[in-house]
Amino acid sequence: MIPAEYSRIIFLVTDLIMPLVVGYFLHREKILSDKAANFLIKFNVRVVYTLLTLLSFWVLPITWDLVWLIPFGMLYVFVPGAIGALFARRHKNLLNRGAYLMSAMLSNIGTLGGVCAFILYNETGFAYTQIIGSCQNILVVLVCFPLAQYYHSKHIEAAHEETEPISFRKMFLTWNQLSLVGIAIGLLLNFNGATRPEILSDLFQGLIHFGAWAAMLPVGYLINFSHAKYYFSRVWDLAILRFVIMPAFIYFVSRQIFTDKILLDTLFVCAMAPTAINAVLASRLYKLHVDLAVTSFLMTTAMFLLIIFPTFFFLTR
């Protein structure tokens, strides 16, 4: 019999590890198509996570901490980006260097961090991760995409090739930003004192599990172990950045600004989040070396799911 305070760790297996394994085998057995996997990703980002952010922000306690969270959330991109830029110098190939920097800057806060925060602190923890994740989503467009374009342009400039200009207007106005609308509506209902019906609490519980599967299953679908072997030696230091440097930095700085324990623990979980799938997507979009980003994603995600988060979970119970 698992004690009640430990029962939620089961979600680590059922909601995060199992969909990865299922997605991998669906791809290997050619049961799931690329089109279906892409649809699942879009549906999760545009529909499920919009509803989850709306429902969680509807009941989120409104404090001054929320005001500070927006600029604080930017540290989750700029700090690993600055350190990653130093580490990336050892990569002479500019396409490798660009993919490495994307892997350093982008972490899986919104999806993986959100589920882990929910396991620990229910809807409040989930809502805090979405604020940090929203800051990262904005900086993906403002900072990460231009950097990826820079490394791609420098590479083709050296090769004397031509490239097409990127439309930043299309990057800003995409359906993938709908979760920001969910945050706005949830906060509006919160500020106006509207009571959230109890039935929506049950809906949230169901959506969080469905959203985890819809997010992680396509990730398992993308796994390619044969390519990962080659790039492992080139990305191992990202584990030090993700699981040592960033947690230590956030632990120290956050305690100078915030006092709420749930918020502090959630910020720490976000600091330990592994490389995001967005690093892979950005590398693919700008024709950087995608396999390097995939290897970083696989390595850090496996370490997080099997070692880092379970250890943190049991230490904080």
N, C-alpha and C positions, 0 to 999 in steps of 0.2 A: 504494500500500500504506500503510494507516494504522498508525503506530507503536502497539505494544501499550499503552503508557501513555495513548494518546489514544482507543483503540478504544471505551471505554465511553461517550464522548460521543454515540455513535450512539443510545444508549438515550433521549437527550433528544428525538430525533426519533421513534423507533419506539414509545416508551412514554408520551410526554407530549403531543407536538404532533399526531401522527397520530390518536390517539383523539379529540382535540378536534375535528379536522377531520371525521372520520367521523361523530361524534355530531351535528355541525351539519348535515351533508348528510342524515343519516337523518331528522332532524326536518323539514328543508326539503322533502324528498321524501315526507314522511309514511309512512316505512317503519317507524319505531319508534314505539310508542304511549307515552303518559304512564305507563300501568300498567307496561309493560315496563321503562321507564327507572327508575321508582321501585323495582321489584323488584331491578334490578341494583345500585342504591345500597345497599339494605338487605342484600342478600346479601354485598356486598363488606365493609360495615362489620361485620356480625355474624358472618360465617363466615371470609372470606379474611383479614381483618386480625387476627382472634382467633388463627388458626393462625400467621400471620407473627410476631405478638408472642410467642407461646409458643415458637416455634422460635428466635427471635433472643435472647430472654432466657435460654434454656437454656444458651447458650454465651457469654453476655456476661461479660467479666472483672469480678468483684465487687471493687470498691474503695470507699474512703470518698467518692470523687467522686459515687457514686450517691446517697449520703445527702444531699449538698448540692444535687444536681440538682432535687430536689422543690421546695424553697422557691425555688431559682433559676428554675425553670421558670415560676413565677407572675409573674416580671417581664415575661414575653412578653405578658401580658395587661394587667397594671396600668400599666406604663410607657406603652405606646402609648395605653392608655385615658385616662390623665391628660393626655397631650399632645393626644390627639384631642378631649377635652372642651374644651380651649382653642380648638382650630381650629373646633370645631362651633358656637361661639357666633355665627359669621356666618350660620348657617342659622336664620332666624326661624321657619320652619315646624317644629313639634315632631316631625312624622313624618319629615321630612328629617333633622333633628338626630339622632333616634334611630337611623335607618338608617346615618348617617355614623359614629356612635359604634360601632355593631356592626362596621362595616367597618374601623375603626381598631383595635379590640380583638382581633378574631379573624383569625388568619393560618393559611395552609395548611401547617402544620408536619407533621401526621401523614401526609398523603397525598403532596403534592408534595415537601415537605421530606424525607420518608422515602425516596422514590425517588432524589432527588438525593444524599442521604447514602449510599445504597447504591451509586450510581454511583461515588462517591468512595472510600468506605471499607467496602464490603461490608456484612455483617450487623451488625458492631459499630456503624457509623454509623447504620444503620437503627434499631437498638435504642435508641440515645441519643435519636433524634428521637421515638420513641414515649413515652419518659418525659416529655419536654417537652410532647408532644401530649396525654398523659394529664392533665397538670396543667391544660392549657387546657380539656379536656373537662369537668373538674370545675368549673372557674370559669365555664364556659358556663352551667351550671345555677345556681351559687351567686351569680354576679354579673351576667352578661350578660342572661340571661332576665329577672331582676327589673328591670334598667335598661330593657330594651325594653318591658316592661309599664308602667313608670313613664311613659315618653314617650307611649305609647299612651293611658294613663289621663289624663294631663294634657291631651292633645289633645281627647279626648271630653268631658272636664270643661269645657273652654272652649267646646265645641259643645253642651253641655247634653244629652249622650246617655248611655245606660246601657251597661254592659259586664258580661260574666259573669266571675266570679272564676276565676283560674288554679289548677289543682291541681298544686302543687309536688311532691306525693308521686309523681305520674305522671312528672314530669320526672326525679326521682332514680332510679326503678326502671323502666328501659327496657332492651330487648334491645340497644340501641345501645351499651351499656356493657360488652358481653361481652369486648372486648379487654382490659379490666382483669383479667378472670378468666384470660385467656391470659398476661398478665404474671405473675400470682400463681403459676400452675402452672409456667411456665418458670423462675421464680426458685426455686421449691421443688425442682424437678429439679436445678437448678444447685447449690444449697446442699447437696443430698444426694449430690453427686458422680456422678450418673447420666451415663453417656456417651451422647451423641446419635448414633444410627446414621448412617452415611455417606449412606445413601439419602435421609435427611431433608434433607441439604444440597442434593441435587438437587431435592427437592420445594420447598424454599425458593426456589431460583432460578426455578423455574417459576411459583410463586405470586406473586413480586414483580412479574413481568411481567403476569400476568393481573390482579393487583390494580390495577396502574397503569391498564390499559385499563378495568377495571370502574369505576374512580373517575373518570377523565377523560372517558370517552365520554358519560355522562349530563350532565356539565358542558357539553360542546360542544352537547348537545341543548338546553340552556337558553339558549344565546346568542341575543340579539336586538339586532342592531346599530342598528336604527332608534331604539330608546329610548336606547341608550347615547350617541348624539350629543348629546342634550339635556342629559344630566347630566355630561358630561365636564368642563365648566368648574367644576363644583361639587365634584369629587373629586380634581383634579390634585394638590393638596397632600398627599394620602395617599401619593403616590409618594415625596415627600420624607421623610415619616415612615417608610415601609417600607424605603427603599433608602439613606437617608443617616443619619437620626437613630438609628433602632434598631440598625443594624449598628455605628455608632460607639459607642453606649452599651454594647452587649453586648461588643464587642471590649475596651473598657477594663475593665469590671467583671469579666468572666470571667477575665482574666489576673491578677486579684488573688486568685482563689480556686482555679483549676484549673491544672494543668501539662501534662496529657496532650494532645499535639498533635492526635490524631484527635478527641478530645472538643472541644477549642477550635475546630477548623475546623467541626465539626458544629454547634456552638452558633452560630457565625457564619452558616452557611447557614440555620439556623432563623430567625435575626434578619432575614434578607433575604426570608423567605417572603412571598408576596403575600397579598392578602385571601382569606380562606377562603370556601368555599361555604356554611359554617355561618352566615356573616353574612347571606347571602341567605335562608337557611331561617329564621333568627331574625326577620328583617324580615317575612317572609311570615307566620310564626306569629302575630306580634303586630300585624299590619296596619300596619306602617310603610311608607315608600315603597320598595318592593322594587327598582325600577329604579335607584335611586341605588346600592344595594348591588351590584346586578348590574354596573353601570358600573365601580365600583371594582374588582370582581373581574376583569372583562375587561381593564381597563387595566393593573393591576399584574401580572396573570398573563402577559399578552403581553410586558411589559417584562422580567419575570423569565426567561421561557423564551427570548426572543430576544436579550437583552443581558446581564442581570445574571449569571445562572448560567453561561452559556458563557464570559464574561470571567473569572469566578472559577475555573472549571475549568482554563482554560489558564494562568492565573497561578500555580496551585498544582501544576501538573505538573512 
